[in-house]
Amino acid sequence: MALVVTSIYLWFLLALHLIPFGEMVLGQADIFMFQLEDLLHVAMFIPWTPIGTQWLLSLRRQSVCLSVAPDTCKPVPVGLLPLLTLVLVGMMTALGLEGLQLLLPYRCFNPLDGVFNLVGVLIGLPLVWISRRRGV
C-alpha cells in the first residue's frame, strides 16, 4: 500500500510541474507576506518525508518478515541515515523538478519556487518525528 501511495504522490508532483496551467494568477494573491503560489509550493512537498518514511518502513517490515516467522513481525524504526537520505533525495527532487522547467518552453523557471519546495521537504521532517513519538 505504501508503494502505491508513494507512486501516486510522485506522479502527482511530476504532473504539477509539467502540465501547462496557462495564465493562472496565483502569484498575485497574497496571504500574510507570501504569495499563494509560494505557499502551494511548500504544501506540495510537506508530504514528501512522511510518505517516504512509510515507504521505508514497509520495505523494512517486508525484509524482517521474510527472515522470521510472519506472525512474529515487529515494527522496525527508521534510523537516522535512511531518514537523512530520504530528505536529501527529496531536496534533489524538489530542485530537479524546478530545474526541469528550464527545458519546457511553456513553463517559467523561478529559483524561489525551488527554495519553497525545499522548505516543504524540511517541514515534513519534524512531522515524522512527532508522529513517531506519539506512536502513530
C-alpha positions in Angstrom: 0.0 0.0 0.0 2.8 2.4 0.8 4.4 1.8 -2.6 1.0 2.7 -4.3 0.7 5.9 -2.2 4.3 6.9 -2.9 3.9 6.3 -6.7 0.7 8.3 -6.8 2.4 11.2 -4.9 5.4 11.2 -7.3 3.2 11.2 -10.4 1.2 14.0 -8.8 4.3 16.1 -8.3 5.6 15.4 -11.8 2.2 16.3 -13.3 2.0 19.6 -11.4 5.5 20.6 -12.6 5.0 19.6 -16.2 1.4 20.4 -17.1 0.9 23.9 -18.5 -1.6 25.9 -16.4 -2.0 28.9 -18.8 -2.4 32.3 -17.3 -3.2 31.5 -13.7 -2.9 34.4 -11.3 -1.7 32.6 -8.2 1.3 34.9 -7.9 -0.9 37.9 -7.4 -2.9 36.6 -4.4 -1.1 37.4 -1.1 -1.5 35.5 2.2 0.3 37.3 5.0 3.6 38.3 3.4 3.7 35.3 1.0 2.1 34.8 -2.4 -0.4 31.9 -2.7 1.9 30.2 -5.3 4.8 30.1 -2.8 2.6 28.5 -0.1 1.4 25.9 -2.6 5.0 25.0 -3.4 5.6 24.4 0.3 2.4 22.4 0.7 3.2 20.2 -2.3 6.4 18.9 -0.6 5.4 18.7 3.0 4.1 15.1 2.5 7.5 14.0 0.9 9.1 12.9 4.2 6.1 11.3 5.9 5.1 9.4 2.7 8.7 8.3 2.1 9.1 7.2 5.7 6.0 5.0 5.4 7.5 3.5 2.3 10.8 2.8 4.0 9.0 1.2 6.9 7.0 -1.0 4.6 10.3 -2.2 2.9 11.9 -2.9 6.3 8.9 -4.7 7.6 8.9 -6.9 4.5 12.6 -7.7 4.8 12.2 -8.5 8.6 9.1 -10.6 7.9 10.9 -12.6 5.3 13.7 -13.5 7.7 11.5 -14.6 10.6 8.1 -16.2 11.1 5.3 -14.0 9.7 3.4 -13.9 12.9 6.3 -12.5 14.9 6.9 -9.5 12.6 7.7 -6.4 14.6 7.7 -2.7 13.5 11.2 -1.5 12.7 12.2 2.1 13.5 13.6 4.1 10.7 17.2 5.1 11.5 18.8 8.5 11.1 20.8 7.6 8.0 17.8 6.4 5.9 15.7 9.4 7.0 18.5 11.9 6.1 18.9 10.1 2.7 15.2 10.5 2.2 15.4 14.2 2.9 18.4 14.6 0.6 16.6 12.7 -2.2 13.5 15.0 -1.5 15.7 18.1 -1.8 17.2 16.9 -5.1 13.7 16.1 -6.4 12.4 19.5 -5.3 15.2 21.3 -7.1 15.2 18.9 -10.1 11.5 19.4 -10.8 12.0 23.1 -10.8 15.1 22.8 -13.0 13.2 20.6 -15.4 11.0 23.7 -16.1 14.1 25.3 -17.7 13.7 22.8 -20.6 9.9 23.4 -21.1 9.0 26.4 -23.3 5.5 26.7 -21.7 6.8 26.8 -18.1 8.7 29.5 -16.3 11.6 28.7 -14.1 11.8 30.5 -10.8 14.6 29.6 -8.3 12.5 30.9 -5.4 10.0 28.1 -6.2 12.8 25.6 -5.6 13.6 27.2 -2.3 9.9 26.9 -1.2 9.9 23.2 -2.3 12.9 22.7 -0.1 11.1 24.3 2.8 8.2 21.9 2.3 10.6 18.9 2.4 12.2 20.2 5.6 8.8 20.9 7.3 7.9 17.3 6.7 10.8 16.1 8.8 9.5 17.2 12.2 6.1 15.8 11.3 7.7 12.3 11.0 9.4 12.8 14.4 6.2 13.9 16.1 4.2 11.0 14.7 6.9 8.5 15.8 6.9 10.0 19.3 3.1 9.6 19.5 3.3 6.1 18.1 1.1 6.9 15.0 
